[in-house]
Amino acid sequence: MLLRCTPLSSRYTRYTLLFLLVPYACVLISSTLYYVWRQEHPRKAQQINRLGLIVFGAQFLLMFGYGILVAALGGGQ
């Protein structure tokens, strides 16, 4: 069975950009999915909730690091 590489649909591109540009969107959506899935799919619910928090933490650390870098280079003046 051969796998074909196809370009991402615009729907997935929009979701990716939303999650990367709006930090709280990932937490909001993953938390919503957690409460929807927690009765029927408890493992999947825990995984999506944990992933949302990890992505939010990574975005926070990247933005914090960027702010420190800008301040160190004198961009805040």
DAJO-V349881 format. One record per pair of residues at least 24 apart in sequence whose ideal C-beta (glycine too) atoms are under 10 Angstrom apart, sorted by the first residue. I is the first residue (numbers start at 1). J is the second residue. Records with the same first field share a line. If there is no record, write none. Layout:
I: J / J
This chain:
19: 52 / 55 / 56 / 59
20: 55 / 59
21: 59
22: 59
23: 55 / 56 / 57 / 58 / 59 / 60 / 62 / 63
24: 52 / 56 / 59
25: 52 / 55 / 56
26: 51 / 52 / 53 / 54 / 55 / 56 / 58 / 59
27: 52 / 53 / 55 / 56 / 57 / 59
28: 52 / 56
30: 54 / 55 / 56
